[in-house]
Amino acid sequence: MDYSAVQIGEGNVLALRAFLLEGPEAWVALRDDLQKDDETAAGYMSLLYGAFNVAVRRRFSPTYTVGDIVRFVADLRIKAEEDADLIDTLVAEDLIRRAVDAPPLKKEVPDDLTAALHAEVYILLYIVTESDFDGAGLEQFIEEATTYTKEWLAVRHAKAAQ
């Protein structure tokens, strides 16, 4: 993916806000806009990825144990009830470990984009729900996620320019 054309705009932020408030169903109405072209879709997915990383870092940093991550994923799967099968344990643990710069898993992690997206979405929504943000807290979280994502994309832009 050439990230040099990917930008985070107000539409991305509005979609993230709707997603965090209403869940994945909020994006159904935005599907055509989200998939307009590769760069637009990458903008939305990049902001989702940024929000995931901010949420995980807030939840687990500055101190955590590997046991904390394992228990979190187990709790997440329990609370997901009938959707628990959508959350691959290894993928979820790997995503969290990467976000907090923890040592990688010793086991082989499936390279499955759908599994990664499911885990990312469930983890993000679980942490946001657990955080019980008020209006100002949610806006602060979205602003932090947007800033993080823009910085992450700036690194990608610089790499693409080299």
C-alpha positions in Angstrom: 0.0 0.0 0.0 1.3 3.4 -0.9 0.5 5.5 2.2 1.7 8.7 0.6 -1.8 9.5 -0.6 -3.6 8.6 2.6 -4.9 11.4 4.7 -7.0 11.6 7.9 -9.8 14.1 7.4 -12.9 15.1 9.2 -14.9 12.3 7.5 -12.6 9.7 9.1 -12.9 11.3 12.5 -16.7 11.4 12.2 -16.8 7.7 11.2 -14.6 6.8 14.1 -16.8 8.7 16.5 -19.9 6.9 15.1 -18.1 3.6 15.3 -17.1 4.1 19.0 -20.6 5.3 20.0 -22.7 2.8 17.9 -20.5 -0.1 17.1 -19.8 -1.6 13.7 -23.4 -1.1 12.5 -22.6 2.6 12.3 -20.3 2.0 9.4 -23.0 0.2 7.3 -24.4 3.5 6.2 -20.9 4.8 5.4 -19.8 1.7 3.4 -19.8 3.4 0.0 -17.8 6.3 1.4 -15.4 4.0 3.2 -14.7 1.9 0.1 -14.7 4.8 -2.5 -11.0 4.1 -3.3 -8.0 2.4 -1.7 -6.7 5.7 -0.2 -10.1 6.5 1.4 -10.4 3.0 2.8 -6.8 3.1 4.1 -7.6 6.4 5.8 -10.5 4.9 7.7 -8.6 1.7 8.5 -5.5 3.7 9.6 -7.6 5.7 12.0 -9.2 2.5 13.4 -5.7 1.1 13.8 -4.5 4.3 15.6 -7.5 4.2 17.9 -6.7 0.5 18.7 -3.1 1.3 19.6 -4.0 4.3 21.7 -6.6 2.3 23.6 -4.3 -0.7 24.2 -1.5 1.6 25.3 -3.8 3.4 27.7 -5.1 0.1 29.1 -1.8 -1.7 29.5 0.9 0.9 29.9 3.1 1.7 31.6 3.2 -1.6 33.5 1.6 -4.9 32.5 2.4 -8.5 32.6 2.0 -11.1 29.9 -0.6 -12.6 32.3 -2.5 -9.4 32.2 -2.7 -9.7 28.4 -3.7 -13.3 28.5 -6.4 -12.7 31.1 -7.7 -9.7 29.1 -8.1 -11.7 26.0 -9.8 -14.5 27.9 -12.2 -12.0 29.5 -12.9 -10.5 26.1 -13.8 -13.9 24.6 -16.0 -14.7 27.6 -17.9 -11.3 27.2 -18.2 -11.8 23.5 -20.3 -14.9 24.2 -21.6 -16.3 20.9 -19.1 -14.1 19.0 -16.1 -15.5 20.9 -15.1 -17.7 17.9 -14.5 -14.5 15.9 -11.7 -13.6 18.2 -8.6 -15.7 17.6 -6.7 -15.8 20.9 -3.2 -15.8 19.3 -4.0 -13.0 17.0 -5.6 -10.9 19.7 -2.6 -11.5 22.1 -0.2 -10.7 19.3 -1.9 -7.5 18.4 -1.8 -6.3 22.0 1.8 -7.3 22.4 2.8 -5.4 19.3 0.9 -2.3 20.5 2.8 -2.2 23.8 6.1 -3.4 22.4 6.0 -6.6 24.4 8.1 -9.7 23.4 6.4 -11.6 20.6 4.6 -14.8 21.1 6.7 -18.0 20.8 3.9 -19.7 18.9 3.2 -19.2 15.2 0.5 -16.5 14.8 -1.9 -17.0 11.9 -1.4 -14.4 9.1 -5.2 -13.7 8.7 -6.3 -10.2 7.9 -9.9 -10.9 8.8 -9.0 -12.4 12.2 -6.8 -9.4 12.9 -9.6 -7.0 12.0 -12.1 -8.9 14.2 -9.7 -8.9 17.1 -8.8 -5.2 16.7 -12.4 -4.2 16.6 -13.5 -6.3 19.6 -10.5 -5.2 21.6 -11.0 -1.5 20.8 -14.7 -1.5 21.6 -14.2 -3.5 24.8 -11.6 -1.1 26.1 -13.7 1.9 25.1 -16.7 0.4 26.9 -14.6 -0.5 29.9 -13.2 3.1 30.0 -16.8 4.5 30.3 -15.8 7.8 28.7 -18.0 10.8 29.2 -18.4 13.1 26.2 -15.2 15.1 26.9 -13.3 11.9 27.6 -14.4 10.3 24.3 -13.4 13.5 22.4 -10.0 13.5 24.1 -9.5 9.8 23.1 -10.5 10.5 19.5 -8.2 13.5 19.3 -5.3 11.4 20.7 -6.1 8.6 18.3 -6.2 11.1 15.4 -2.8 12.6 16.4 -1.3 9.2 16.8 -2.5 8.1 13.4 -1.3 11.2 11.6 2.1 10.7 13.1 2.1 7.0 12.1 1.1 8.0 8.6 3.8 10.7 8.5 6.4 7.9 9.1 4.8 5.9 6.2 4.9 9.0 4.0 8.6 9.6 4.7 9.4 5.9 4.0 7.5 6.1 0.7 9.4 9.2 -0.3 12.8 7.5 0.2 
